[in-house]
Amino acid sequence: MFIFSKKKILKNLLVLVLMVLALSNSHASQESFLEGTPLKVRVSAPSHKTLPEGFEESISFSGAAFYFYFHLGVAAHLQETYDLSKACFLGASSGCFPAFLLAANISIKEIIEIWMPEVCSLLQDKPTGVYGNFEEAITKVCLKYMPTDSYKITNGRVFMSLTPARLRCPYNKRTATFTSNEHLINTAFASCQIPFINNPRFFYYLNGKKYLDGAFTDYQPVIDATNTIKVSPYMWSKGWFTFLGSLYGSVSPEHNLKIYRDGYKHAAANPDHWLGLEKFRKKPLISRL
């Protein structure tokens, strides 16, 4: 259990508020899709018009806090229904997890049935439950079950939104380069660093640099605002109610499974949203009589 003085908490909250205000009212220097060419755009403005070579579609998972289980439900439907080998993925905040899991061709069904119950079991033994301990539990379980070459498969196929931690000239950074499975997971957590939520730290340190939640500067990263397929738990539900619910992190497998099933249900009930993937629809198996 972590304890902070009132003075330190107030100071950190003030810094966070100032940063959010700066990000919401400024222009940002956002790296182009192919690293190295800076573009001047508003934080929320779309950019990057070209798909990486070898891919025909892009799918973006928004920030979702603990409603990433909803994202996993959507991801399960996509994985079950379409051949995603020619799709690349983008993610911001907790949306990075379904993005890199799909990019790594890891079974979402296995994650829900085996990985996440184990995560919940680890968190049930923590005094503060999910809060401050989520990163530790997720990292431990992911490293246990992920194929050793997952990071190699995701290189250049999943793009994560990062917010370097600075007040002056805030900007968004995307990365798609990972050196190990641990580095892949750490990068995803750097994108979902809301202070003290996933771990007992204000900033996330990655490659010697400080980061805050990638959704602060690019909540829904896209390649093409028209053609990138966007996934968000707030698309098919009551926005503010769902948003507030997403801040509640539960150690109950049943609670999280309900959110997962909700995501799957909404994805299946909105076929028009996936028209760009129809050319990749898996052919149904023909039963042998």
Sequence and secondary structure as in RCSB ss.txt:
>XXXX:A:sequence
MFIFSKKKILKNLLVLVLMVLALSNSHASQESFLEGTPLKVRVSAPSHKTLPEGFEESISFSGAAFYFYFHLGVA
AHLQETYDLSKACFLGASSGCFPAFLLAANISIKEIIEIWMPEVCSLLQDKPTGVYGNFEEAITKVCLKYMPTDS
YKITNGRVFMSLTPARLRCPYNKRTATFTSNEHLINTAFASCQIPFINNPRFFYYLNGKKYLDGAFTDYQPVIDA
TNTIKVSPYMWSKGWFTFLGSLYGSVSPEHNLKIYRDGYKHAAANPDHWLGLEKFRKKPLISRL
>XXXX:A:secstr
     HHHHHHHHHHHHHHHHHHHTSEEEEE SSTT EEEEETT        TT SEEEEE   GGGHHHHHHHH
HHHHHHB  TTEEEEEEGGGHHHHHHHHTT  HHHIIIIIHHHHHHHHHTSTTTTTTTHHHHHHHHHHHHS TTH
HHHHTTTEEEEEEES SSS   EEE   SSHHHHHHHHHHHT  TTTSSS SSEEETTEEEE GGGT SS  S T
TTSEEE TTSSS HHHHHHHHT     HHHHHHHHHHHHHHHHT GGGGGGGGGGB        
